[in-house]
Amino acid sequence: MPAPKAPTSLSRLFDEIGTVDHVGIEERVAKYTTRSLKKNSKVFGLRLAVTMVDLTTLEGKDTPGKVASLCQKALTPHDVGDIPSTAAVCVYPALVKHAKKHVGGTQVKIASVATAFPSGQAPLKTRLAEVHAAVNDGADEIDMVINRGAFLAGEFGRMQDEIAAVVEACGRATLKVILEVSELETYDNIRAASFLAMRVIRPNDFIKTSTGKTSSNATLGNNQVMLEAIRDHFLATGVPIAMKPAGGIRTAKQALHFLIAVKETLGDEWLNNRRYRFGASALLNDLVRQLEKERTGAYQAPWNFSDATEGY
């Protein structure tokens, strides 16, 4: 049987932006894992990755005390070795005010998930109220989820109108638009959703792979599809969009592969935490452990480091 045709609206979009060479993407990202970094470059990459981490707790049992510990770890990931602070702490909206007590006024930003995270299945009025509440309590950044149902139904205008409404609700806060790539299912859909989001967000707002709450999250492949969409959008419009892979990035080695992808696809202008983040709290301990290994010449036991909050 012939493959089903894409909806007319999706076909028109692909005529504008092109489709994805699946084999080409997989071949390219496989090469990133073969790159060899010498000591100075490796240390630079590890320290850079630390500064890109959004240190996150998103559990139903989160408490103000847990947020306080999270903030302390974000400010001082390790008590020796001059390890830099992380980019942000990320919490539920109800806990933003508690995070502000500990990192307000520092270089660590306060991010909050909103818009009925992770499903997005709430009335738009409710989702916008949640954004307003988080921003009013001190959130510097908002991580929203797109309406995947609208996208998959071909209701692109509705999807974009909702994102635009969240942009307005954010005010000065930076927005990160979560595509939830595992539910989009194909590289073509990920590219299409990336473009639809980028066309209504602001310079240096983010597109983000995942909530970290599904079975499949950030991979080098879907990261590459989104990086190339950012590159093509930038070349066409001059508007720089930032990127955040989230979920499943647990080791320093993985993080370095992702940074190589950024450098080779977008260049050095994206190698900073204003334009690239990791939504991967479990990653931080391994980055610190690897930096200690480079400093001392020996691996230290994992229990010498405080636990990451969760595997987001």
Salt bridges, closest charged atoms under 4 A:
GLU16 OE1 - ARG199 NH2 3.14
ASP54 OD2 - LYS176 NZ 3.35
ASP54 OD2 - LYS244 NZ 2.74
ASP54 OD1 - ARG277 NH1 2.83
GLU59 OE1 - LYS66 NZ 2.54
ASP62 OD1 - LYS66 NZ 3.27
ASP79 OD1 - HIS78 ND1 3.97
ASP82 OD2 - ARG47 NH2 3.97
GLU141 OE1 - LYS176 NZ 2.69
GLU141 OE2 - ARG277 NH2 2.69
ASP143 OD1 - LYS176 NZ 2.99
ASP143 OD2 - LYS208 NZ 2.71
ASP143 OD2 - LYS244 NZ 2.97
GLU155 OE1 - ARG158 NH1 2.94
GLU162 OE1 - ARG127 NH1 2.95
GLU162 OE2 - ARG158 NE 3.60
GLU183 OE1 - ARG148 NE 2.83
ASP205 OD2 - ARG202 NE 2.83
GLU228 OE2 - ARG28 NH1 3.27
GLU228 OE1 - ARG231 NH2 3.96
ASP232 OD2 - ARG191 NH2 3.00
ASP232 OD1 - ARG231 NE 2.95
GLU264 OE2 - ARG35 NE 2.85
ASP268 OD1 - LYS263 NZ 2.61
GLU269 OE1 - ARG275 NH1 3.87
GLU292 OE1 - HIS78 NE2 3.98
GLU292 OE2 - ARG295 NE 2.81
GLU294 OE1 - LYS39 NZ 3.05
GLU294 OE2 - LYS42 NZ 3.49
GLU294 OE2 - LYS293 NZ 3.94
GLU310 OE1 - LYS213 NZ 3.74
